[in-house]
Amino acid sequence: MIEINIDNQTLKFADKTYSISSAKNGIGEIEGSFCTPTGRFKIAEKIGGELEAGAVLVGRVPTGEVFSPALLHENPDRDWILTRILWLEGVEIHNQNTKERYIYIHGTPDEVPMGVPGSKGCIRMRNQALIAMFDTVEVGEDVVIMEQ
């Protein structure tokens, strides 16, 4: 099971704790709110297992780009989804729209601060931490996102 604590900005899996970044707008399940949903989830899909660290994904498809400071300079407002995606599906009535909201656990540039909210709803992780976790996580794995 993956346990995400919004107050602490941490993700626990297999006796390891990782720093994350959840939504800048806080918690919530409303479409278009850019909030991180809470409750119980499953990993619906794993995407990008063959990609190198820093590979850029748009619409869950690799663009062929690899993140770099130059690419950041060219695209300063881009919401970077890098390396791997663990696509979440809500299993409770209040969060059943999670998959349709495209809420993921995904990699992010090293320049993005961890330990503070900043995403548009997803859970951001360091690329190497996500790679380490990705191969062990199974589709259908339980995930819980709690406020504290």
C-alpha positions as CSV (number, residue, x, y, z in Angstrom):
1,M,0.0,0.0,0.0
2,I,1.1,3.5,-0.8
3,E,0.3,6.1,1.9
4,I,0.3,9.8,1.1
5,N,0.1,12.4,3.9
6,I,-0.9,15.8,2.6
7,D,0.0,17.7,5.9
8,N,3.5,16.2,6.0
9,Q,3.9,16.2,2.2
10,T,5.2,12.6,2.3
11,L,4.6,9.3,0.5
12,K,5.3,6.0,2.3
13,F,5.8,2.7,0.4
14,A,7.7,-0.5,1.4
15,D,9.3,1.0,4.5
16,K,10.5,4.0,2.7
17,T,9.3,7.6,3.0
18,Y,9.6,10.1,0.2
19,S,9.1,13.8,0.1
20,I,6.3,14.8,-2.3
21,S,4.4,17.9,-3.6
22,S,0.6,17.8,-3.7
23,A,-1.8,20.5,-5.0
24,K,-1.1,24.1,-4.5
25,N,-4.9,24.6,-4.2
26,G,-5.2,22.1,-1.4
27,I,-7.5,19.0,-1.2
28,G,-10.7,18.4,-3.1
29,E,-12.4,16.3,-5.7
30,I,-14.2,18.9,-7.9
31,E,-13.4,18.7,-11.6
32,G,-11.3,21.7,-12.6
33,S,-10.3,22.6,-9.0
34,F,-6.7,21.7,-9.4
35,C,-6.9,20.1,-5.9
36,T,-5.5,16.7,-4.7
37,P,-8.3,14.2,-4.0
38,T,-8.3,12.3,-0.7
39,G,-9.5,8.8,0.3
40,R,-8.8,5.4,-1.1
41,F,-7.5,4.7,-4.6
42,K,-6.0,2.0,-6.8
43,I,-3.2,2.3,-9.3
44,A,-5.2,2.1,-12.6
45,E,-2.2,2.2,-15.0
46,K,1.6,2.3,-15.0
47,I,3.0,4.4,-17.8
48,G,6.6,5.0,-18.9
49,G,8.5,2.0,-17.4
50,E,10.9,2.0,-20.4
51,L,11.7,5.7,-20.3
52,E,14.9,7.3,-19.1
53,A,14.9,9.6,-16.1
54,G,13.7,13.1,-17.1
55,A,11.7,11.9,-20.2
56,V,8.8,14.3,-20.8
57,L,5.2,13.1,-21.1
58,V,2.3,15.0,-22.4
59,G,-1.2,13.4,-22.4
60,R,0.6,10.3,-21.0
61,V,2.6,10.0,-24.2
62,P,6.4,10.5,-24.3
63,T,7.3,13.6,-26.4
64,G,10.9,12.4,-27.1
65,E,12.2,15.3,-25.0
66,V,14.3,14.9,-21.9
67,F,14.0,17.6,-19.3
68,S,16.8,20.2,-19.2
69,P,17.3,23.7,-17.9
70,A,17.2,24.9,-21.5
71,L,13.8,23.2,-22.1
72,L,12.5,24.8,-18.8
73,H,13.7,28.2,-20.1
74,E,11.8,27.7,-23.4
75,N,8.7,26.5,-21.6
76,P,8.5,28.3,-18.2
77,D,4.8,27.7,-17.6
78,R,4.6,24.0,-18.6
79,D,3.3,21.6,-15.9
80,W,6.1,19.1,-16.2
81,I,5.2,15.4,-16.0
82,L,8.5,13.4,-16.2
83,T,9.9,9.9,-16.2
84,R,6.9,7.7,-15.0
85,I,3.2,7.9,-14.3
86,L,1.1,6.0,-11.8
87,W,-2.4,6.9,-12.8
88,L,-4.9,6.9,-9.8
89,E,-8.4,5.7,-9.8
90,G,-10.7,6.6,-6.9
91,V,-12.6,3.7,-5.3
92,E,-14.9,5.8,-3.1
93,I,-18.1,7.7,-4.1
94,H,-16.5,11.1,-3.4
95,N,-13.4,10.5,-5.5
96,Q,-14.6,8.3,-8.4
97,N,-13.8,11.1,-10.9
98,T,-10.1,10.9,-10.0
99,K,-9.0,9.0,-13.2
100,E,-11.1,11.3,-15.4
101,R,-9.3,14.3,-13.7
102,Y,-6.0,12.8,-14.8
103,I,-4.6,12.6,-11.2
104,Y,-1.2,10.9,-11.1
105,I,1.8,10.2,-9.1
106,H,4.6,11.4,-11.4
107,G,8.1,12.6,-11.7
108,T,9.1,16.2,-11.7
109,P,12.2,18.4,-12.4
110,D,14.8,18.6,-9.6
111,E,14.2,22.4,-9.6
112,V,10.7,21.9,-8.3
113,P,10.6,22.1,-4.5
114,M,9.4,19.0,-2.6
115,G,7.8,19.1,0.9
116,V,5.5,22.0,-0.1
117,P,2.2,22.0,-2.1
118,G,2.8,23.2,-5.7
119,S,1.1,20.8,-8.2
120,K,-2.1,21.2,-10.1
121,G,-3.7,18.2,-8.3
122,C,-1.2,15.4,-8.9
123,I,1.4,14.0,-6.5
124,R,4.9,15.0,-7.6
125,M,8.0,13.0,-6.7
126,R,11.7,13.1,-7.5
127,N,12.4,11.1,-10.6
128,Q,14.9,8.7,-9.0
129,A,12.5,8.0,-6.1
130,L,9.6,7.3,-8.5
131,I,11.8,5.0,-10.6
132,A,12.8,3.1,-7.4
133,M,9.2,2.6,-6.5
134,F,7.7,2.1,-10.0
135,D,9.0,-1.4,-10.6
136,T,7.7,-2.7,-7.3
137,V,4.2,-1.1,-7.5
138,E,1.6,-3.2,-9.2
139,V,-1.5,-2.2,-11.1
140,G,-4.3,-2.5,-8.6
141,E,-2.0,-1.5,-5.7
142,D,-3.9,0.3,-2.9
143,V,-3.2,4.0,-2.3
144,V,-4.6,6.2,0.4
145,I,-4.3,9.9,0.4
146,M,-5.0,11.5,3.8
147,E,-4.9,15.0,5.0
148,Q,-2.9,14.1,8.2
